Amino acid sequence: MTETIPVAVPRKGRPLEAVLQRVAEEADAEGVADEIISTLRYEKAVTKGDQTPDEDAYHRLAEYSNLGDPARPDFTLLRDDRAGKPRRIVFDSVTLSAGDVDLRLVGREEPFRSLRKHDFALGFDSADLVLEEVVELRPDPLTRIADVNARIDPHDTDVRVVAGMGDTVYHTLMATPETLPQGDRPTREFLTNYEGGLCISPRYERLVEAVLGTRNAGKLDFNYPDEDEEEEAAIADTGAGVYLTVTGSTAREHGLVVGEELFPSETVLMENYEESGEVAERVKDLFARSETETEMAIY
């Protein structure tokens, strides 16, 4: 008899897409994955006002969902955090067969915290959240996902990172030419002698301290963008900052020099080892087949 294991996944966004694409490869479920991804991209456009639907959210939700068939995706309706708090349709659940195990992907607002509460043995979430919540801050910088587990206090959580999904976007250091010594680019070494503000997103303060190391971060004055201010514009006004970027093209449009990639923001497979078992081990092996696997010690 095929065993089913629930796996916590994000309800929307890039991390969920990375998980669906990887699961689709292993479970021969490209059609279902594409259906979920295209539905959520459309609903994001609706929330942002870029699409005008013919029906209200409740009718669209009924059209999308398949309550009687676990192999078909279900969706749910949540309040979005944007101004006015519009309703947004997000992923709820689907069951996909992957070899000798069925994966019950269950949408959660905070999969990492669901694992910390022992609700799941396995889950996917952004590595950023692990840095924000449980890694120890040390004088030396944290530069690789492979080093995250060594900085998790075993008394703080039973969750460990297993592997990365390869959907890497980097937290990148950038600065104006006027801030930099002539001909230099912004690096951690540049920050050792830098005196001034460093503009970051307020939700990433602890992450930035971890990836810069407290030896560097301790003497920096963190600044934050105004509520409606573009991140790169705020960094240009400050003189230096850290921001998530793929190509850096928007940063260059603001006259910024794109510098060192400090840490990869990547979707990761996580395990609560106290809840794990033989089925979870088989699922971990499934995702460890990829060349993007991050080899890590599981404590």
N, C-alpha and C positions, 0 to 999 in steps of 0.2 A: 504494500500500500504506500502511495506517495505521501510523504509528510509535507506539511505546510508550515512555514515560518514567517511570522510578521516582521517586516523591516520598515523602520521609520524613515521617511523621506521628506524633503521640503515640499510645501504645497504649491510653489510656483518658482519661476526664475531660472537663472543659469544653472544652479546646482541640481535642480530637479531634471532639467534637460540633459545634463551630463549623466545622471543616473539612468534615465530612460534609454539613452543611446547605448550605454554599456549593457544594460539588461537586455535590450533588443538584440544585441549581437549574440548573447549567450542563450537567449530563450526563443530565438526566431520569431520575434514579436515586433518587427519594424512597423507594421501597419498600426498596431495599437499605440506604440510610442509616438508615431507621427501624428496620430489623431489627438492624443493628449497635448502634445507640444503645440500643434497648430491652433487648437481650441484655446489654450491659455495665452498664446500670443495675441489672438484676436481679442480676448477679453481684456488683456492689458491695454490694447489700443482703445477699446471702449472706455476703460477707466480713465485714460489720459485724454479722452476727447478726440482721438484721431479716427475713430470709427463711430458711425451712428447706426445702431441696430434697429431692425424692424419691430422686434418684440422686447418686452421688459425682461429683467434678469430672471424672474421666476419661470417664465415660459422657456427661456434659453436653457436654464438649468434642467428643466424637465426633458427637453429635447436631447441634451447631452448625456444624461445619466441613464444607466442600465442596471437598475436595482436587482433584477432577477437573475443576472448572469455575472458571477464574480470575475469571469475572464474578460468582461467589458468594463471600461472605466466608469467610475462614479465621480461626481464633482459635488462641491458644496458652496455655500454662499457666506462670505465673511465681509465685515466692514473693513475697508481699506484705510490706511493711515493718512491718506492725502486730505487736503483741505476739504471740508464738507463731509468727509468720511463716506464716500460712495460705496455701495455694495459691489463686491468683486467676486466673480466665480473663480474658484481655485480647485486644485486636485484633491480628491478624497481617498480613493483606493482602487486597486485592481489586483488580480491574482494572475501571475504568469508562470508557466511551467518551464523550469530550467533543469533538464536532465531528470534526475531522480528526486527533485525537490520542487515544491511550488513556493514561489515568492509572493507573499501577500504584502504589496507595497502600500503603506498606510501614510497618508499625508499628515504632517504635524507642523505647527507654526515654528517649533523649536526642537527639531529632532535630537540635537545634542543633549538638551535638557531632559528629553524623554528617556534617553539612555541613562543619564545620571540618576533619574528617579527609579530606575530598574523596570521601566515599562516595556523595554525591548532588549534583546540580546545584541541586535545589529541595527545599524542605522547609517544614514549618509547626511552630512552637513558640511558647511564651509569650515575649512581649517581655521579661518579667522576667529570663529566663535570659541574654539579651543584656546587660542592665545588670549582672547579677551577674558576668559573665565577661570582657567585653571593652571596655565603654565607659570612657573616661578620666574620672577624677574631677577636677572643676574647681571653682573658688570659686563660680561661679554655678550655680543649680539647673537640672536637666534637667526640662522640664515636658511635652514633647510627643514622641510617637513619631517625628514628622517630623524631629526634631533628632538622633535616635540615630546615624545614619550619620556625621554630622559629628564624632562623638566616638569613632569606631572608628579605631584606629591601623591603617593599611593594612599595616604590617609584622607585625601581630599575627594577622590573619585575613583570608581572602579572602571572607568571608561579609558580605552586606549585607541590610538589611531592604527589602522591596519594597512591601508594602501590609499594612494591618490588616484583620482580618475583622469588626470591629465588635462583638465580644462583650466589651464593655468593663466591667470592674470596677475601681474605683479604690483605690489606696493612699491612705488618708485619714488626716489628722491629727485626733486627738481628745484631749480633756483633761477633767478634772473641773472643775466651776464654781469650786472653791476655788483651783485653780491659776491661773485666768484673771483678768485685771483685770476689774472689774465690768462686765458687759454685753458683753464681748468674746467672740469665738469664736477657736478656735485656727487660726492662719495661720503661714506662714513668717516674717512680720514679728514675730509673737508670740514665736517662738523666738529672735529676735536678743537679747532681754533675759531669756530664760528661764534659770533656774539650777535644775538638778535632773535627775532621770533621765528618759529617754525609752524606753519599753518597746516592743520590736520582736521579731519572730521572728528567731532567730539566723541563719537562712539568707538574710535580707534585709538584712544590715548594709551591704554594699557598695551595694545598690540604694538604700537610704535615704540613704546619703551622697551618691549621685549626684543624687537628686531634691530633696534639701534644699540641696545645694551645700556644699562643704567649709568655706565661710565660716561657715555655720550649724552644720554637723554637727561641726566640729572641737572645739567647746567643750561638746558634749553628752555625758552619761554614759549609754551604752546599757545597758538592763536587759533581761532575757529572762524569759518565763514559765517556771514550773516545768514539768516534763515532762507532768503531767496537769492543768495549770491552763488554764482557758479564757482565750483571749487578751484579751478585753474586761475580764474580771475583773482580770487582771494589770495592764492599763493603768490601771484605776481605782485599784488599790493604789499604783501608781507616781505617778500624777497626770497623766501625758501619754504619748502613744504613737502609733504608726502601725500601721494594720491594713487589710487588704482588706475592703471592705464594698460592698454594693449599696444598701441603704436606710438602714443605720445603726440599725435598730430594736433589735437586741440591744445595741448600745453604749448606747443611751438607757436600756435596762432596767437597766444598770449605773450609771446616773447620769452618763454621759459626754456632753459637748457635742461633736457631730460638726462638724468644721471643714473646712478646705480640702482639696480633692481634689488630691493631689500629683502623681500620675502614673497613666495608664491601664494596667492590666494587661490586655493584649489579645493574642489569638492573631495572629501575623503570618506572612506568606509571606516566606521568605528565599531568597536565591540565593548560591551560590558561583560567582562570576563566572568563575573559572578553569575550571570544569567546564561552564559554560553553553554553549548553542549555539542553533541556529535553532528546534529543537523547544521548548526551554525558553522562548525568547522568546514563542512562540505561547501557551504555558501562562500566562506572566505576563500577556499581554494578556487572556486569558480572565478572570483574577481582577481585572484592573484595570477591568472594566466596572461594578463595583459603586459605588454612591454612597458607600460606606464607605471607598473607597480612600484611602490616605494617600499624598500626593504626596511623593516623596523622591528625592534625588540618588543614583544608583548609581555608585559609584566603581570 
